[in-house]
Amino acid sequence: MKFLSPGIPLSTPPPGDLLAGLRRAAELGISGMELEFVRGIWMTEEQARAVKKLARELGLALTAHAPFFVNLNSQEPEKVVASRKRILDSARMAMLAGAEKVTFHAAWRHGQPGEKVFLRVAEEMRSLVKQAKKEKLAVELAPETAGKKSQFGALPELLRIAKEVPGARICFDFAHLAASSAGEENSPEAFRGWLDAIEKTLGKSALKKLYGHISGIEWTPAGERKHHPFLSPENLFDWRGCLRVLKECGCDGALVVESPILEEDILLAKKTWAEL
């Protein structure tokens, strides 16, 4: 299992330098980085090419996170158009940088029936995958499992997207899955249930090339409230138990450790995985 940093490690000198961040990740033994476009696509094409070159030299894996401002179920057509553009622009820049996957929060429910929201998001995903293929973007589009009940992205919904939309993938955020259930699914039995559903729907190979997020997290009855360090008293998620079940089920792939203390928790996750 590869453990990736969600952006530039905090100990990178000078702070904010992406190429220096890649070098720092390699020094620390971190497996790669998720390029964070969450506030907008700030990277230039020249920077992207430099990132790709250095990441390959260092043997680092790269993924990308598209902007937060995405809602494929918006009731305002111009916002759906803008959402499509943000996802595809992220994919274009990610490919230039050598990233293999782009994740994003697909949609909000707006109080609509689940099937209606699903059909709309599935239609948008077909269009996005088709356009990416047309442009020969060698990047997989992977909507992320949601942390709030008001968001589209429950595990059964995204498994259905991956099954019904050829070329679509999933980013399995395990902390989000626990938070969206308000802690009802926060046990080894629940974790095995998630993996069984993935294997049943997508095949055992899906467990061998898993792409996901993991972190400490706090929740309310409505779902995700805030990310926390693994060892924080505010963290409610059984991250060790989740890693144990992933290991027992023979999972492989890449996990982005979305911790506020970045490399400290990335290295803790990596050490825990090795001990397991």
C-alpha beads as a LAMMPS data file, in Angstrom:
LAMMPS data file: protein, C-alpha beads

276 atoms
275 bonds

1 atom types
1 bond types

-500.0 500.0 xlo xhi
-500.0 500.0 ylo yhi
-500.0 500.0 zlo zhi

Masses

1 110.0

Atoms # bond

1 1 1 0.000 0.000 0.000
2 1 1 1.258 3.464 -0.926
3 1 1 0.600 6.335 1.482
4 1 1 0.329 9.760 -0.155
5 1 1 0.457 13.298 1.150
6 1 1 -2.527 15.624 0.550
7 1 1 -0.365 18.421 -0.781
8 1 1 3.049 19.703 0.247
9 1 1 4.486 18.274 3.511
10 1 1 4.493 20.889 6.276
11 1 1 8.231 20.444 6.920
12 1 1 9.144 21.408 3.354
13 1 1 11.721 24.206 3.025
14 1 1 10.771 26.712 1.730
15 1 1 7.067 26.388 2.629
16 1 1 4.739 26.193 -0.354
17 1 1 7.321 25.072 -2.934
18 1 1 5.777 22.113 -4.755
19 1 1 8.969 20.687 -6.226
20 1 1 10.682 20.993 -2.850
21 1 1 7.604 19.270 -1.401
22 1 1 8.083 16.307 -3.713
23 1 1 11.730 16.051 -2.677
24 1 1 10.739 16.269 0.990
25 1 1 8.124 13.524 0.546
26 1 1 10.761 11.269 -0.980
27 1 1 13.187 12.026 1.868
28 1 1 10.558 11.065 4.428
29 1 1 9.645 7.838 2.645
30 1 1 6.185 9.070 1.638
31 1 1 4.998 7.300 -1.516
32 1 1 3.575 10.263 -3.397
33 1 1 1.276 13.259 -3.341
34 1 1 -2.264 14.300 -4.151
35 1 1 -2.100 17.602 -6.030
36 1 1 -4.609 19.864 -4.310
37 1 1 -6.622 21.940 -6.767
38 1 1 -9.366 22.303 -4.170
39 1 1 -9.433 26.131 -4.245
40 1 1 -8.747 26.354 -7.954
41 1 1 -6.301 25.129 -10.572
42 1 1 -3.287 27.206 -9.645
43 1 1 -0.653 25.201 -11.503
44 1 1 0.732 26.317 -14.869
45 1 1 1.485 23.892 -17.693
46 1 1 5.205 24.576 -17.222
47 1 1 4.948 23.733 -13.516
48 1 1 2.963 20.592 -14.304
49 1 1 5.634 19.293 -16.667
50 1 1 8.316 19.969 -14.048
51 1 1 6.252 18.072 -11.460
52 1 1 5.882 15.084 -13.780
53 1 1 9.607 14.964 -14.503
54 1 1 10.660 15.182 -10.860
55 1 1 8.002 12.768 -9.586
56 1 1 9.151 10.172 -12.092
57 1 1 12.781 10.677 -11.103
58 1 1 11.840 10.208 -7.427
59 1 1 9.462 7.302 -8.050
60 1 1 6.480 9.106 -6.522
61 1 1 2.835 8.352 -7.316
62 1 1 0.554 11.317 -8.056
63 1 1 -3.189 11.868 -7.905
64 1 1 -5.194 15.115 -7.926
65 1 1 -8.216 16.592 -6.158
66 1 1 -10.451 18.849 -8.263
67 1 1 -11.951 22.049 -6.798
68 1 1 -14.517 21.818 -4.020
69 1 1 -16.850 24.017 -6.078
70 1 1 -18.401 21.129 -8.014
71 1 1 -22.098 20.233 -8.052
72 1 1 -23.275 18.087 -10.947
73 1 1 -26.809 18.212 -9.519
74 1 1 -27.063 21.984 -9.215
75 1 1 -30.453 23.481 -9.966
76 1 1 -28.643 26.305 -11.788
77 1 1 -27.471 25.130 -15.254
78 1 1 -24.520 27.522 -15.322
79 1 1 -23.151 25.910 -12.157
80 1 1 -23.294 22.454 -13.742
81 1 1 -21.407 23.809 -16.776
82 1 1 -18.809 25.355 -14.451
83 1 1 -18.541 22.077 -12.520
84 1 1 -17.866 20.095 -15.700
85 1 1 -15.163 22.586 -16.648
86 1 1 -13.478 22.393 -13.239
87 1 1 -13.354 18.593 -13.373
88 1 1 -12.026 18.460 -16.946
89 1 1 -9.542 21.289 -16.377
90 1 1 -8.275 19.359 -13.342
91 1 1 -7.918 16.231 -15.479
92 1 1 -6.027 18.140 -18.175
93 1 1 -3.574 19.617 -15.695
94 1 1 -3.281 16.346 -13.777
95 1 1 -2.312 14.493 -16.933
96 1 1 0.382 17.057 -17.725
97 1 1 1.702 16.576 -14.183
98 1 1 1.694 12.782 -14.471
99 1 1 -1.185 12.124 -12.060
100 1 1 -3.222 8.989 -12.714
101 1 1 -6.538 9.885 -11.025
102 1 1 -8.653 12.938 -10.264
103 1 1 -11.158 12.873 -7.434
104 1 1 -13.980 15.288 -6.604
105 1 1 -17.164 15.636 -4.580
106 1 1 -19.761 15.026 -7.270
107 1 1 -23.002 16.626 -6.095
108 1 1 -25.429 17.771 -3.419
109 1 1 -28.834 16.161 -3.032
110 1 1 -30.948 19.322 -2.577
111 1 1 -33.618 17.225 -0.876
112 1 1 -34.374 15.309 -4.069
113 1 1 -35.169 11.570 -4.314
114 1 1 -32.045 9.428 -4.400
115 1 1 -32.787 7.826 -7.761
116 1 1 -33.346 11.205 -9.416
117 1 1 -29.993 12.475 -8.151
118 1 1 -28.264 9.259 -9.177
119 1 1 -29.585 9.388 -12.741
120 1 1 -28.467 12.972 -13.180
121 1 1 -24.975 12.372 -11.787
122 1 1 -24.616 9.201 -13.876
123 1 1 -25.557 11.147 -17.009
124 1 1 -22.987 13.833 -16.180
125 1 1 -20.326 11.201 -15.471
126 1 1 -20.940 9.539 -18.850
127 1 1 -20.471 12.909 -20.528
128 1 1 -17.292 13.659 -18.575
129 1 1 -15.727 10.248 -19.256
130 1 1 -16.646 10.561 -22.929
131 1 1 -15.033 13.988 -23.191
132 1 1 -11.910 12.835 -21.354
133 1 1 -11.630 9.911 -23.765
134 1 1 -12.149 12.216 -26.736
135 1 1 -9.281 14.409 -25.532
136 1 1 -7.170 11.321 -24.800
137 1 1 -6.754 12.301 -21.165
138 1 1 -4.980 9.362 -19.566
139 1 1 -6.509 10.168 -16.184
140 1 1 -9.281 8.321 -14.352
141 1 1 -12.200 10.367 -12.996
142 1 1 -13.050 9.129 -9.502
143 1 1 -15.874 10.732 -7.502
144 1 1 -15.288 10.471 -3.767
145 1 1 -17.498 8.822 -1.160
146 1 1 -19.280 11.570 0.749
147 1 1 -18.979 12.471 4.417
148 1 1 -22.346 14.232 4.744
149 1 1 -25.819 12.795 4.278
150 1 1 -26.758 15.855 2.201
151 1 1 -24.078 14.976 -0.380
152 1 1 -24.338 12.451 -3.193
153 1 1 -21.728 9.745 -2.766
154 1 1 -22.906 6.879 -0.583
155 1 1 -20.930 3.703 -1.238
156 1 1 -23.801 1.880 -3.058
157 1 1 -24.334 4.931 -5.281
158 1 1 -20.712 5.179 -6.349
159 1 1 -20.397 1.426 -6.838
160 1 1 -23.388 1.672 -9.151
161 1 1 -21.744 4.605 -11.000
162 1 1 -18.557 2.566 -11.468
163 1 1 -20.575 -0.390 -12.743
164 1 1 -22.917 1.514 -15.066
165 1 1 -20.535 4.186 -16.400
166 1 1 -17.648 2.520 -18.262
167 1 1 -14.371 4.180 -17.351
168 1 1 -15.582 5.780 -14.106
169 1 1 -13.674 4.988 -10.933
170 1 1 -14.171 5.656 -7.196
171 1 1 -12.149 7.325 -4.470
172 1 1 -13.081 5.421 -1.289
173 1 1 -12.800 7.865 1.618
174 1 1 -13.072 5.485 4.548
175 1 1 -13.347 8.208 7.194
176 1 1 -16.209 9.728 5.187
177 1 1 -18.016 6.396 5.074
178 1 1 -17.921 6.186 8.868
179 1 1 -18.937 9.832 9.278
180 1 1 -21.842 9.663 6.832
181 1 1 -23.334 6.895 8.974
182 1 1 -22.814 9.071 12.077
183 1 1 -20.604 6.312 13.463
184 1 1 -22.958 3.409 12.900
185 1 1 -20.390 1.963 10.478
186 1 1 -17.210 2.286 12.508
187 1 1 -16.221 -1.282 13.320
188 1 1 -14.251 -4.125 11.729
189 1 1 -17.550 -5.723 10.709
190 1 1 -18.611 -2.550 8.907
191 1 1 -15.218 -2.188 7.240
192 1 1 -15.392 -5.767 5.956
193 1 1 -18.885 -5.026 4.690
194 1 1 -17.537 -2.119 2.632
195 1 1 -14.814 -4.286 1.105
196 1 1 -17.216 -7.157 0.453
197 1 1 -19.497 -4.749 -1.434
198 1 1 -16.569 -3.452 -3.483
199 1 1 -15.417 -6.962 -4.361
200 1 1 -18.945 -8.179 -5.142
201 1 1 -19.636 -5.235 -7.478
202 1 1 -16.266 -4.564 -9.086
203 1 1 -14.329 -7.786 -8.573
204 1 1 -11.369 -8.712 -6.376
205 1 1 -9.040 -6.762 -8.661
206 1 1 -10.664 -3.567 -7.333
207 1 1 -9.233 -4.343 -3.885
208 1 1 -5.767 -4.747 -5.391
209 1 1 -5.795 -1.278 -6.988
210 1 1 -7.707 0.600 -4.339
211 1 1 -7.631 4.403 -4.403
212 1 1 -8.827 6.103 -1.263
213 1 1 -8.513 8.595 1.565
214 1 1 -8.130 7.976 5.273
215 1 1 -7.921 10.341 8.241
216 1 1 -9.127 11.056 11.712
217 1 1 -12.592 12.617 11.652
218 1 1 -15.331 14.008 13.867
219 1 1 -19.003 13.729 13.000
220 1 1 -22.489 14.812 13.999
221 1 1 -25.830 13.134 13.212
222 1 1 -25.649 14.921 9.818
223 1 1 -22.240 13.419 9.023
224 1 1 -18.737 14.826 8.703
225 1 1 -17.860 17.794 10.890
226 1 1 -14.065 18.120 10.820
227 1 1 -10.872 16.199 10.065
228 1 1 -8.493 15.586 12.969
229 1 1 -5.109 13.926 13.544
230 1 1 -5.354 10.194 14.132
231 1 1 -4.380 10.449 17.811
232 1 1 -6.513 13.511 18.585
233 1 1 -9.168 12.991 21.285
234 1 1 -11.667 14.573 18.859
235 1 1 -11.107 11.791 16.309
236 1 1 -13.956 9.273 16.340
237 1 1 -12.834 7.020 13.489
238 1 1 -11.238 3.624 14.169
239 1 1 -8.423 4.173 11.688
240 1 1 -6.260 1.354 13.063
241 1 1 -9.136 -1.086 12.746
242 1 1 -9.774 0.085 9.202
243 1 1 -6.126 -0.402 8.209
244 1 1 -6.154 -3.835 9.849
245 1 1 -9.173 -4.948 7.824
246 1 1 -7.681 -3.536 4.605
247 1 1 -4.531 -5.551 5.309
248 1 1 -6.412 -8.731 6.225
249 1 1 -8.421 -8.509 3.000
250 1 1 -5.259 -8.225 0.892
251 1 1 -5.882 -4.659 -0.281
252 1 1 -3.263 -2.742 -2.214
253 1 1 -3.138 0.575 -4.033
254 1 1 -2.845 4.125 -2.690
255 1 1 -4.275 5.919 0.352
256 1 1 -4.078 9.693 0.736
257 1 1 -3.788 10.488 4.455
258 1 1 -5.912 13.630 4.791
259 1 1 -4.573 14.761 8.149
260 1 1 -4.100 18.350 9.344
261 1 1 -0.621 17.337 10.501
262 1 1 0.214 15.731 7.136
263 1 1 3.520 13.869 7.282
264 1 1 3.261 12.982 10.980
265 1 1 0.090 10.960 10.369
266 1 1 1.219 9.688 6.957
267 1 1 4.277 8.135 8.555
268 1 1 2.152 6.818 11.435
269 1 1 -0.174 5.122 8.945
270 1 1 2.769 3.692 7.026
271 1 1 4.373 2.398 10.250
272 1 1 1.075 0.888 11.414
273 1 1 0.597 -0.841 8.057
274 1 1 4.086 -2.338 8.256
275 1 1 3.491 -3.570 11.809
276 1 1 0.201 -5.165 10.767

Bonds

1 1 1 2
2 1 2 3
3 1 3 4
4 1 4 5
5 1 5 6
6 1 6 7
7 1 7 8
8 1 8 9
9 1 9 10
10 1 10 11
11 1 11 12
12 1 12 13
13 1 13 14
14 1 14 15
15 1 15 16
16 1 16 17
17 1 17 18
18 1 18 19
19 1 19 20
20 1 20 21
21 1 21 22
22 1 22 23
23 1 23 24
24 1 24 25
25 1 25 26
26 1 26 27
27 1 27 28
28 1 28 29
29 1 29 30
30 1 30 31
31 1 31 32
32 1 32 33
33 1 33 34
34 1 34 35
35 1 35 36
36 1 36 37
37 1 37 38
38 1 38 39
39 1 39 40
40 1 40 41
41 1 41 42
42 1 42 43
43 1 43 44
44 1 44 45
45 1 45 46
46 1 46 47
47 1 47 48
48 1 48 49
49 1 49 50
50 1 50 51
51 1 51 52
52 1 52 53
53 1 53 54
54 1 54 55
55 1 55 56
56 1 56 57
57 1 57 58
58 1 58 59
59 1 59 60
60 1 60 61
61 1 61 62
62 1 62 63
63 1 63 64
64 1 64 65
65 1 65 66
66 1 66 67
67 1 67 68
68 1 68 69
69 1 69 70
70 1 70 71
71 1 71 72
72 1 72 73
73 1 73 74
74 1 74 75
75 1 75 76
76 1 76 77
77 1 77 78
78 1 78 79
79 1 79 80
80 1 80 81
81 1 81 82
82 1 82 83
83 1 83 84
84 1 84 85
85 1 85 86
86 1 86 87
87 1 87 88
88 1 88 89
89 1 89 90
90 1 90 91
91 1 91 92
92 1 92 93
93 1 93 94
94 1 94 95
95 1 95 96
96 1 96 97
97 1 97 98
98 1 98 99
99 1 99 100
100 1 100 101
101 1 101 102
102 1 102 103
103 1 103 104
104 1 104 105
105 1 105 106
106 1 106 107
107 1 107 108
108 1 108 109
109 1 109 110
110 1 110 111
111 1 111 112
112 1 112 113
113 1 113 114
114 1 114 115
115 1 115 116
116 1 116 117
117 1 117 118
118 1 118 119
119 1 119 120
120 1 120 121
121 1 121 122
122 1 122 123
123 1 123 124
124 1 124 125
125 1 125 126
126 1 126 127
127 1 127 128
128 1 128 129
129 1 129 130
130 1 130 131
131 1 131 132
132 1 132 133
133 1 133 134
134 1 134 135
135 1 135 136
136 1 136 137
137 1 137 138
138 1 138 139
139 1 139 140
140 1 140 141
141 1 141 142
142 1 142 143
143 1 143 144
144 1 144 145
145 1 145 146
146 1 146 147
147 1 147 148
148 1 148 149
149 1 149 150
150 1 150 151
151 1 151 152
152 1 152 153
153 1 153 154
154 1 154 155
155 1 155 156
156 1 156 157
157 1 157 158
158 1 158 159
159 1 159 160
160 1 160 161
161 1 161 162
162 1 162 163
163 1 163 164
164 1 164 165
165 1 165 166
166 1 166 167
167 1 167 168
168 1 168 169
169 1 169 170
170 1 170 171
171 1 171 172
172 1 172 173
173 1 173 174
174 1 174 175
175 1 175 176
176 1 176 177
177 1 177 178
178 1 178 179
179 1 179 180
180 1 180 181
181 1 181 182
182 1 182 183
183 1 183 184
184 1 184 185
185 1 185 186
186 1 186 187
187 1 187 188
188 1 188 189
189 1 189 190
190 1 190 191
191 1 191 192
192 1 192 193
193 1 193 194
194 1 194 195
195 1 195 196
196 1 196 197
197 1 197 198
198 1 198 199
199 1 199 200
200 1 200 201
201 1 201 202
202 1 202 203
203 1 203 204
204 1 204 205
205 1 205 206
206 1 206 207
207 1 207 208
208 1 208 209
209 1 209 210
210 1 210 211
211 1 211 212
212 1 212 213
213 1 213 214
214 1 214 215
215 1 215 216
216 1 216 217
217 1 217 218
218 1 218 219
219 1 219 220
220 1 220 221
221 1 221 222
222 1 222 223
223 1 223 224
224 1 224 225
225 1 225 226
226 1 226 227
227 1 227 228
228 1 228 229
229 1 229 230
230 1 230 231
231 1 231 232
232 1 232 233
233 1 233 234
234 1 234 235
235 1 235 236
236 1 236 237
237 1 237 238
238 1 238 239
239 1 239 240
240 1 240 241
241 1 241 242
242 1 242 243
243 1 243 244
244 1 244 245
245 1 245 246
246 1 246 247
247 1 247 248
248 1 248 249
249 1 249 250
250 1 250 251
251 1 251 252
252 1 252 253
253 1 253 254
254 1 254 255
255 1 255 256
256 1 256 257
257 1 257 258
258 1 258 259
259 1 259 260
260 1 260 261
261 1 261 262
262 1 262 263
263 1 263 264
264 1 264 265
265 1 265 266
266 1 266 267
267 1 267 268
268 1 268 269
269 1 269 270
270 1 270 271
271 1 271 272
272 1 272 273
273 1 273 274
274 1 274 275
275 1 275 276
